[in-house]
């Protein structure tokens, strides 16, 4: 069995790994690379493999850097099935449609900017359209957690709960080779333990090889209690200045976690009275409704809250915004408010219009609550750049930028080490490949695993191959 590392190799986005077995080719994830606009387009417009040669695709979860290139499969000659969990399929229906719409809208906006002379870059065509999304959804077959199923000759698939986002899965492939079984485990994005809403990640057994994410392989997260204290402080000082608090947030999971954190602050009497809160993202509204359809993914506390008729995604003063006209009114509103808007890495969508309106306002704050990939606008904000480019125009960055990693849905260094050790203790694990991380985080985690006696830990570059 060979694993070809084609995406999220020595970087965080664009998850894509091709597993070549004696009788089949299985693609693990088909995600979009996110970064500089031109570089992202060039890397995303052509798949790094012959789609017609792939027998089956498995999607670990619905985040765009793991599922967002799947509509390009059918366009490129793929004629197989795509497997995921039921919640992931429901979420992909919303997120892929939104991705196609944003690509079309951004292309139109940039064309108008170019026509006015405000942009000198070429306008990029959408990678795919709504018809490609429909084709992708027609290929999706769902498999519940802990149900083993044959998906290709000599290949069985089982999903375990990854605890990262709704429907996220640890992928287990059991591959038959001349009567011998080889078990490959792909963590997808691994969640944190003891976080609200979702269950903790499950532990796979019997693994021979592990493909492990490493986003926070060199860092530890603050406890959730500390995070809420810091969130309260950031809100209070922004409101005292009379500014807006803009929270760029992934529509899937992070937005719901932010709303839940605000709900907890409200219940504790720690939110300013009458403070308007807007969730301005049609996708987030749709995703939140999908959350309500899958209580089977929740932890016990969240299920109990729902059973009592309460919702963790509602609180006084909260408005979910869908229409463009209402979004423009939120942007134009003066005075203190909290605005939660996608995208999480500040690369596209309505958050750019909100950022444009406050970036030169010293009273306002941009609060970063998730990992920001290199060369994204979100990363440039984290780096403290004094000038940033928004819609192709350089602007002074005068607003405050605050960073809050306590809400991260990714496992941190200790969680990753504990997961790898548990998989080794419950199997015959010899090979570990670290993916979905920046090189410093990967080197740190690889050293830590080596010190703990793992015999073969590697950090594959794009195009590298691991034999199992």
N, C-alpha and C positions, 0 to 999 in steps of 0.2 A: 504494500500500500504506500502510495506517495501523496504527500500534501504539498501543493504548489501555493505559495503565499503571494497573492496578486494585489491585495489591497490591505490597508491598515497595517502595513509592515514598516516598522520604524517610523510610524506616524499614527495619528489617532483616528482619522476619518477614512471612509471608503472601504469598509470591511468586505473582504472577498477572498475566499480560499477554495481552491479546487482540489478535491480528494479523488485520486485515481486508484481504483481498486482493480483486481484482476478481471472483473466483469462489468464494471460501470464507472461512470464519472459523475460525482456528486458535488455540486457547488454549495458551499456554506456561505450564506449571506450574499447580497448583491447590492452594496451600498454606494451612495454618491460620495465622492471626494469633495471636501469643503475647504476653501482657502481663498487665495486671490482669484478674482472673477475670471480673468483670462486663463490662468493656470488651471483652475477648476474645470472650466469648459473644455479645454484641450484634453484633460485627463479623463473627463467623463463621457465625451462624445463617442468614443470607441471602446468597446469592451476589450480587456486584455486577454481574451481567449476566444476560441471558435464556439459561438453559442450553439450551433447545430450539433456539436460533439458532446454537449452536456446532456446527460440522461434525466437528471432531476436536480431541483434546487431546494434548499432548506433555509428558511429565514428564521433567525433567532429571536428577533423582535422588530417592532415597527418603526423605530427611529430611522430617519432618512439616511443616515450614514451606514445603515445596515440593510435597508429595504429599498432605498430611493432610486436605484438603477434597475430594479427588476422590470419596469415597463420596457426597458431596452432589450430584454432577452428575446421576446417574441419578434420585435423589429429586426433582430439580428439572426433569426433562423432557429431559435430554440423552440422545440415542439414537445416539451415534457411537462411534468407537473411540478408545482411549488408547494412545499409542506410548511405549515406553521401551526401555532395554537389557535383556537377559536377567537380569543381576544385579539391576537395579532392580526388575523384576517379582517376583523371588524375595524380595527384601527387603520390598517393599510387602505381600506376603502376610503377613509376620510383623508389620510395623510398623503397618499399618492395623487389623489384628485387635487388636493390643495397644492402639491408640488407642481403639477402641470399648470394649474391656474397661475401660480406665482411666476413661473417661468414666462408665461405668455404676457402677464401684466408688466413684469420688469422689462421685457424686451420692448413692449410698447412705450413704457415710460422713458427708457433710454433713447428710443428713436425720437421721441418728442424733444428730449434734451439735446440730442444731436442736431435736430432740425433748427432749434433755436440758437445753436452755436455754443451751448454750455458744455458740450461733451465732444472730445476728439477721438474717443475709442470707437472701434467697430461695434455695432449692435449684434449681439449673439442670438442665434435662433434657439428656440426651446428644444431641449433634448428629446422630449416626447409630448404627446398630447393626450386628451381625455380618452380617445379611442384605444390608445396603447394601455392606459390604466384599466379599462374595461377588459381587455384581452388578458392582462395579468391576473385580475381578480377571478376570471373564469378558469384559470389554471390552478388556483389555490385550493388545496385540500387540507382540512384541519385534523389535528390529532391532539387529544387531551393529554394532560400531564400523566406520566407513568403508564402509558399504553404503548406496548411495543408493536411495530407494524413493519412489514416488508415493503420497501419503497423502490427497490431496484434489484436486479439479480444479484444474490449474495450479499445484500445490504439491508439491515434492519435499523429502524429509527425509533428512539425513545426520547421524549422530552421530560426534563425535570424543571422545577420552578427556579428561575435565576434570581427572583426577588428584586429585579432592577427597575422594570416598568411593568405596567399591566400586560400580562400575557407573555412576558419575556421568558426565554427558555435556555436551559443548558442542553446542548445537543449531544446525544449519545449515538454513535454509529457502531453497530456490530457487523464486522465484515468477515465473511467466510472465505477461507483460502485453503482448498484441499482438505476440508474437514476441520481446520483449526480456526478458532475465533480470535480476531483482533479487535479490541474495543478502543475507539478514538472518542475522546470527550472534548467538545468545544464549549468553552464557558459562555460564549456570547459576551454581553456586558454583564458583569456580576454585581449584584446589589449589596447593600450594607446590611449588617445584622441590626436588629432592634430598632428599625425605623418604623414610623407610623404608616398606616394604610395597607402595605403589602406584607406578605409572609417573608421569612428569612430564606436565603438560598438553601437548596437541598444539596446533599453530598452524593456524588456518583460513586458507584462501586465497580471494581473489576477493570479499571482503566489501565491500558498499556501505554497510551500517549495522551497528552493534555495540551490543547491550544488554549492559552490563558491570556485574558486581557490584562493590561498593565498601566491603565491610565494614571492611577495614583500610586504607582509602584515605589515612589520615594517619599510619600507624604502620608500624614495621619490627619483625619478629619476631627474637627472640634465636636464635642458631644452636642446632641440635639438641644439640650437645655441651654447651653452657652449660645448656640445659634439664635434662639429666640430672644435672649437678652440683647444680643448685638443688633438683631433686626429691630427691636423696640427702640434702641438708642438711635439708629439711623433714621427711623421714621420721625422720632421726636425732634431731632435737630433740623431735619429738612422742613418739617411743618413750622418750626419756630422761625425759620428764615423766610417762610411764605412760598417755598418752592414745591415743585412736583418731584415725586419719587418714581422714576421709570425703572421697571424690572424687566429686562429682556429675558424671556423664558421659553424653553422648549414647550410646545403645546402638549406633548405627551409626558406626563408624570410631574415634571418640574412645576408647571403652572398649578397643578392640583395640590402639590406639596406646599407651594407658597400660599395658596388660598387656605389650606388647612392650618398652616402656621399662623396666618392672620386671624383665623377663627379662634385658635387657642389664645392668642393675645387679647382678642375681644372678650372672650369668656373670663379672662383673668383681670379685666378692667384696665388693660394696658394700651389700648388704642385710643387716640384722640377722638373725642365725641364728634359725630357728624362728619368725619373724614370720608370723602367719596373714594370708592375703590372701583376701578374698572378693569375687567378682563377684556381687552380689545384684541380679539382674534377669533374669527369665525371657526377656525380649526379647533382652537381650545374649547369653544362652546360645544362643538360636535364631539370632541374627545371626552369631555366631562360627561356628556350624556352616555357615551359608550361605557365609561367607568361604571355607571349605575346598572348596566346590564350584566356585569360580571362580578357579583359579590363572591363567587367561588375563588377569586384571586386575592381577597382581602385577608388581613389578619383578624384575630378574634375580636379585638377592641373595635375595629371599624365595622365589622359585621354586626356587633351588638348595637352600635350607634344607629346603623341603618334599620335594624329590627325595631328600634324604639320610635321610628318615624322621623328621625333627625337625619341631616345630611352633612357630611364633613366639608362639602363644597359650597355652603351657603353661610352668609353672615349679614347682619344689618349694614346697609350702605354699599353693598356689593352689587354691581351691575355688569351683566354679561353683554358685550357689544358685538353685533354681527354686521350691521349695515355700514357701508362706506360713509354715508351721511352722518351717522351717529359717531363714527370714528373721527371724522373731521371736527365735530363739535367737541369731542374730548380733547383733541389736540389744541383747539382754540380756547378752551376753558382756562381762565386765570385762577390763581390761588392754589392752595395746597390740595393735593390728590395723590393717590397711588394708581399707577397705570402698569398693568402686567400685559405684555404684548410679545408676540413671536416675531422674528426667530430668536432662538436662544443664543446664537453666535453673532447676532446683529448683522446678518448678511443680506437679508431680504425681508419683505413683508411690511406690515404696518409699523413695526417698531422703528424703522428708519425714519418715517415721517414724524413720529413722536420725538426721536432723538434730535432730528433737525430743528425742532421747535424749542428744545431746552439746552442744547449743547453749549450755547453761549450765555447761559443764565447761571450766574454764580450761586443763586439761591437753590437751584435744583440739584438732584442727585441721580446718577445712574448706578443701580445696584446690580452687580454681576453675581449670579447665584449658581453658575455651572462652569464646566471646563470650556475654555476657549481655544480652539485649534490655532496653530501658527498661521499668520497672515490674514486672519479674519479681522473684521472691524472690532469685534469683541475683544480679541487679544490686544489690539492696539490701544483700546481703552484701559485694559488691565495694565499694560506697560506704561501708562501715564503719559501717552503722547500729548503734546500741547496743541497739535493740529491733527485733524482727522478728515478723511475724505468721505462725504456722504452724497450719494447719487452723483459721483464724479466731480464734486466741488469741494475744495479744501476749506475747512472752517476751523476757527479757534475753539479749542475745548476748554471752556471756563467752568463748566459744572463740576461738582464733586463726583469722583468715581469711588465707590465702596465695593469691597469684595467680601462675599459671604460663602465659604465653601461648606459650611455645616449642612446645607441642604443637598449636597451632592448625592446622586443615586448610585454612584460607583463605589465599589469596595475600595478601601484604602490599603496601605501597605500591609498592615497587620491582618486585615481580612483576607487579602490575597494569599499571604503566606499560610494562614490557617486553612484556607480552602485547599491549597495544593498539598499540604501535609495530610489533611483528612482524606483526600483522594488517594494519596500514596498508602495511607494506613488501611484503606478499604480496597486495595487492588494490587496490581503488579506494575505500578507506574515507573517507567524508565525514561521516557522522552517528554520534555516540556518545551514548548515553543511560546515565547512571549510576543503578543501582538497588541495592536490598538493602544499604543503608548508612544510618547516622545522618547528618544534614545537615552537621555539621562535617567528617566524613571525606569526604563527597561534595564539599563546596566545595574542600577541599584538593586532592583528586585532580583535580577539574575545572580548577583553576588550573594544576596541573602539566601536564596534557595541553594546555591552551591555550598554555602557554609553549613547548611542543614542536611547535607548528604545526598542531594538529588544528583544522579550520575550524569545526566545529559540535559543541560539547560541552554537553549539557544535563542538568539534574537535575530530572526530571519529578516533579510533585506528583500525588497520587492523582486520577485522572480526566483527566490531561493526555493529549494525542494527539500523536504524532510521525508526520509524513508522509515516506515514502521514495519 
